[in-house]
Amino acid sequence: MNLRFLEAFVWVARVKSFRAAAEKLNMTQSAVSSRIATLESEFGRRLFDRDPREVRLTAAGRTLLIHAERLLHDGRAMRAALMNAETVAGIVRIGAVESVVHTFLVPYVQSLNSRYPGIELELTAEPTRHLHDHLQRGVIDLALQTDTVFGDSIVNCPLCTMPMGWIASGDFEGGVERRIPLQDLASVPIITFTRGSQPHAAVIDVFRLHDQAPRAVHCVTSLAAIVRLVHSGLGIASMPLAAVAAEIAEGSLRVLTCDAELPPLPIMASYRPDPTSPTLDLVAELAVAEVRAYCDRVGTYCALPASSVL
């Protein structure tokens, strides 16, 4: 039994696409199709039902998947037993939301490069919902983002929570000596992240809970762009304090004291373990350790490690 053929089968079953599986395995789509055809010929059963939109496991395919994952898991365990930091290698594609890019991503990548020099990293910054889609389709290997990713075999590992605040330009009047009523904030434009993101939903929920409606809500993908807009006095932003800690310390931005607080922003690492290699597990474990170290450095005002992470 050729384990590489079973690996191709498992990835097609997981991402429900020959093309996406081929991209994940760094193979041509025809090569993946050939491996699946060989398995179907060997077992004398059709393993997938194919249509123009996706592929689905047949009853025989579902049975084979159980045994294939067990065989690959055993092989993966053998590799892990013989692996050390110098032998960990391969391409790891990491996607991160802006809040991560502007907080712990750099020290995390530096730790990865130092601990596992054989890993080649590919980084992308996207909103959470895009990262969910990329992970489910196998376009990225690890997502550092804000919500649970649902899907077969996907692991979601809570990393930390980041306190959120109402952020204004340094010369904004009010909000320090007294609490600003939410109705006052409703009279100015509110700037937050992309529509449908966790921070955007939190802003909408806070105003709805207090029977208020903001004059305008601007949804911006880039955290740097949000900071620029706030610096220009074009609105008040909902932002993680950790991402703008330096600007708050120097006084160019300030945190407003409001009678309606924003919920903290959860950050988690989501990935689909490779059935043949423990590399992604090691990469995720290092994310847990690096985020804990980051939280210790910046303090609970900026970030709190997830209590469920051990």
TAKAPE-V55312 format. One record per residue. N is the residue number from 1. RES is the residue in one letter. D_LAST is the distance of its C-alpha to the last C-alpha in Angstrom with 2 decimals. Layout:
n:N res:RES d_last:D_LAST
n:N res:RES d_last:D_LAST
//
This chain:
n:1 res:M d_last:37.92
n:2 res:N d_last:36.89
n:3 res:L d_last:33.09
n:4 res:R d_last:33.67
n:5 res:F d_last:35.67
n:6 res:L d_last:32.97
n:7 res:E d_last:30.45
n:8 res:A d_last:32.90
n:9 res:F d_last:33.29
n:10 res:V d_last:29.56
n:11 res:W d_last:29.22
n:12 res:V d_last:32.37
n:13 res:A d_last:31.05
n:14 res:R d_last:27.78
n:15 res:V d_last:29.37
n:16 res:K d_last:32.68
n:17 res:S d_last:34.77
n:18 res:F d_last:36.57
n:19 res:R d_last:36.72
n:20 res:A d_last:33.01
n:21 res:A d_last:32.19
n:22 res:A d_last:34.75
n:23 res:E d_last:33.21
n:24 res:K d_last:29.75
n:25 res:L d_last:31.37
n:26 res:N d_last:33.76
n:27 res:M d_last:36.70
n:28 res:T d_last:39.73
n:29 res:Q d_last:39.80
n:30 res:S d_last:42.80
n:31 res:A d_last:40.96
n:32 res:V d_last:38.20
n:33 res:S d_last:40.97
n:34 res:S d_last:42.76
n:35 res:R d_last:39.81
n:36 res:I d_last:39.39
n:37 res:A d_last:43.17
n:38 res:T d_last:43.14
n:39 res:L d_last:40.56
n:40 res:E d_last:42.59
n:41 res:S d_last:45.71
n:42 res:E d_last:44.19
n:43 res:F d_last:42.97
n:44 res:G d_last:45.94
n:45 res:R d_last:43.88
n:46 res:R d_last:42.95
n:47 res:L d_last:39.17
n:48 res:F d_last:39.08
n:49 res:D d_last:41.20
n:50 res:R d_last:41.91
n:51 res:D d_last:43.07
n:52 res:P d_last:43.46
n:53 res:R d_last:40.21
n:54 res:E d_last:37.67
n:55 res:V d_last:37.46
n:56 res:R d_last:36.36
n:57 res:L d_last:35.73
n:58 res:T d_last:38.60
n:59 res:A d_last:38.24
n:60 res:A d_last:38.63
n:61 res:G d_last:36.04
n:62 res:R d_last:33.45
n:63 res:T d_last:34.25
n:64 res:L d_last:34.04
n:65 res:L d_last:30.68
n:66 res:I d_last:29.07
n:67 res:H d_last:30.60
n:68 res:A d_last:30.15
n:69 res:E d_last:26.39
n:70 res:R d_last:26.29
n:71 res:L d_last:28.49
n:72 res:L d_last:26.62
n:73 res:H d_last:23.28
n:74 res:D d_last:25.01
n:75 res:G d_last:26.37
n:76 res:R d_last:23.06
n:77 res:A d_last:21.59
n:78 res:M d_last:24.66
n:79 res:R d_last:24.27
n:80 res:A d_last:20.63
n:81 res:A d_last:21.87
n:82 res:L d_last:24.55
n:83 res:M d_last:22.75
n:84 res:N d_last:22.05
n:85 res:A d_last:21.44
n:86 res:E d_last:25.20
n:87 res:T d_last:25.64
n:88 res:V d_last:23.05
n:89 res:A d_last:25.51
n:90 res:G d_last:26.63
n:91 res:I d_last:26.73
n:92 res:V d_last:23.61
n:93 res:R d_last:24.56
n:94 res:I d_last:22.25
n:95 res:G d_last:23.22
n:96 res:A d_last:22.14
n:97 res:V d_last:23.42
n:98 res:E d_last:25.46
n:99 res:S d_last:22.98
n:100 res:V d_last:20.61
n:101 res:V d_last:23.68
n:102 res:H d_last:24.67
n:103 res:T d_last:21.39
n:104 res:F d_last:18.80
n:105 res:L d_last:20.38
n:106 res:V d_last:22.68
n:107 res:P d_last:20.33
n:108 res:Y d_last:18.00
n:109 res:V d_last:21.13
n:110 res:Q d_last:22.33
n:111 res:S d_last:19.24
n:112 res:L d_last:19.68
n:113 res:N d_last:23.36
n:114 res:S d_last:22.87
n:115 res:R d_last:20.28
n:116 res:Y d_last:21.86
n:117 res:P d_last:25.52
n:118 res:G d_last:26.56
n:119 res:I d_last:24.76
n:120 res:E d_last:27.12
n:121 res:L d_last:25.58
n:122 res:E d_last:27.30
n:123 res:L d_last:26.24
n:124 res:T d_last:27.40
n:125 res:A d_last:27.07
n:126 res:E d_last:27.68
n:127 res:P d_last:27.17
n:128 res:T d_last:24.39
n:129 res:R d_last:26.87
n:130 res:H d_last:28.26
n:131 res:L d_last:24.92
n:132 res:H d_last:24.34
n:133 res:D d_last:27.76
n:134 res:H d_last:27.29
n:135 res:L d_last:24.09
n:136 res:Q d_last:25.75
n:137 res:R d_last:28.84
n:138 res:G d_last:27.17
n:139 res:V d_last:28.44
n:140 res:I d_last:25.07
n:141 res:D d_last:22.09
n:142 res:L d_last:19.21
n:143 res:A d_last:19.48
n:144 res:L d_last:17.86
n:145 res:Q d_last:19.18
n:146 res:T d_last:19.13
n:147 res:D d_last:19.38
n:148 res:T d_last:18.22
n:149 res:V d_last:20.26
n:150 res:F d_last:21.98
n:151 res:G d_last:23.33
n:152 res:D d_last:23.51
n:153 res:S d_last:20.48
n:154 res:I d_last:18.75
n:155 res:V d_last:14.93
n:156 res:N d_last:13.62
n:157 res:C d_last:10.24
n:158 res:P d_last:10.08
n:159 res:L d_last:10.09
n:160 res:C d_last:11.99
n:161 res:T d_last:15.18
n:162 res:M d_last:18.40
n:163 res:P d_last:21.11
n:164 res:M d_last:24.37
n:165 res:G d_last:27.83
n:166 res:W d_last:31.51
n:167 res:I d_last:32.63
n:168 res:A d_last:36.31
n:169 res:S d_last:38.46
n:170 res:G d_last:38.98
n:171 res:D d_last:42.50
n:172 res:F d_last:41.70
n:173 res:E d_last:43.48
n:174 res:G d_last:41.84
n:175 res:G d_last:38.34
n:176 res:V d_last:37.73
n:177 res:E d_last:40.07
n:178 res:R d_last:39.89
n:179 res:R d_last:37.68
n:180 res:I d_last:38.89
n:181 res:P d_last:39.50
n:182 res:L d_last:37.94
n:183 res:Q d_last:41.50
n:184 res:D d_last:42.24
n:185 res:L d_last:39.43
n:186 res:A d_last:40.85
n:187 res:S d_last:44.03
n:188 res:V d_last:42.51
n:189 res:P d_last:40.85
n:190 res:I d_last:37.08
n:191 res:I d_last:35.29
n:192 res:T d_last:31.98
n:193 res:F d_last:30.31
n:194 res:T d_last:31.64
n:195 res:R d_last:32.93
n:196 res:G d_last:30.45
n:197 res:S d_last:27.40
n:198 res:Q d_last:24.90
n:199 res:P d_last:26.49
n:200 res:H d_last:29.94
n:201 res:A d_last:29.23
n:202 res:A d_last:27.88
n:203 res:V d_last:31.10
n:204 res:I d_last:33.29
n:205 res:D d_last:31.59
n:206 res:V d_last:31.94
n:207 res:F d_last:35.62
n:208 res:R d_last:36.25
n:209 res:L d_last:34.68
n:210 res:H d_last:37.12
n:211 res:D d_last:40.06
n:212 res:Q d_last:40.36
n:213 res:A d_last:40.90
n:214 res:P d_last:40.36
n:215 res:R d_last:43.46
n:216 res:A d_last:41.69
n:217 res:V d_last:38.23
n:218 res:H d_last:37.93
n:219 res:C d_last:35.22
n:220 res:V d_last:34.45
n:221 res:T d_last:32.19
n:222 res:S d_last:32.02
n:223 res:L d_last:30.24
n:224 res:A d_last:32.80
n:225 res:A d_last:35.57
n:226 res:I d_last:34.25
n:227 res:V d_last:34.28
n:228 res:R d_last:37.80
n:229 res:L d_last:39.02
n:230 res:V d_last:37.70
n:231 res:H d_last:39.26
n:232 res:S d_last:42.49
n:233 res:G d_last:42.44
n:234 res:L d_last:42.36
n:235 res:G d_last:39.76
n:236 res:I d_last:36.66
n:237 res:A d_last:33.30
n:238 res:S d_last:30.04
n:239 res:M d_last:27.49
n:240 res:P d_last:23.99
n:241 res:L d_last:24.74
n:242 res:A d_last:22.59
n:243 res:A d_last:24.83
n:244 res:V d_last:27.97
n:245 res:A d_last:26.92
n:246 res:A d_last:29.57
n:247 res:E d_last:32.30
n:248 res:I d_last:31.54
n:249 res:A d_last:31.72
n:250 res:E d_last:35.03
n:251 res:G d_last:36.47
n:252 res:S d_last:37.26
n:253 res:L d_last:34.94
n:254 res:R d_last:34.22
n:255 res:V d_last:32.02
n:256 res:L d_last:34.22
n:257 res:T d_last:33.80
n:258 res:C d_last:34.34
n:259 res:D d_last:34.66
n:260 res:A d_last:32.42
n:261 res:E d_last:28.85
n:262 res:L d_last:26.85
n:263 res:P d_last:23.48
n:264 res:P d_last:20.52
n:265 res:L d_last:19.80
n:266 res:P d_last:16.54
n:267 res:I d_last:15.45
n:268 res:M d_last:13.70
n:269 res:A d_last:13.95
n:270 res:S d_last:16.04
n:271 res:Y d_last:17.55
n:272 res:R d_last:19.49
n:273 res:P d_last:18.63
n:274 res:D d_last:21.80
n:275 res:P d_last:23.31
n:276 res:T d_last:24.74
n:277 res:S d_last:22.29
n:278 res:P d_last:18.60
n:279 res:T d_last:19.20
n:280 res:L d_last:17.52
n:281 res:D d_last:14.26
n:282 res:L d_last:14.47
n:283 res:V d_last:15.49
n:284 res:A d_last:12.62
n:285 res:E d_last:10.06
n:286 res:L d_last:12.29
n:287 res:A d_last:12.30
n:288 res:V d_last:8.64
n:289 res:A d_last:9.58
n:290 res:E d_last:12.96
n:291 res:V d_last:12.22
n:292 res:R d_last:10.30
n:293 res:A d_last:13.45
n:294 res:Y d_last:15.66
n:295 res:C d_last:14.60
n:296 res:D d_last:15.31
n:297 res:R d_last:18.62
n:298 res:V d_last:19.90
n:299 res:G d_last:18.86
n:300 res:T d_last:17.97
n:301 res:Y d_last:21.43
n:302 res:C d_last:20.42
n:303 res:A d_last:16.74
n:304 res:L d_last:13.76
n:305 res:P d_last:10.12
n:306 res:A d_last:8.77
n:307 res:S d_last:7.57
n:308 res:S d_last:6.20
n:309 res:V d_last:3.80
n:310 res:L d_last:0.00
//
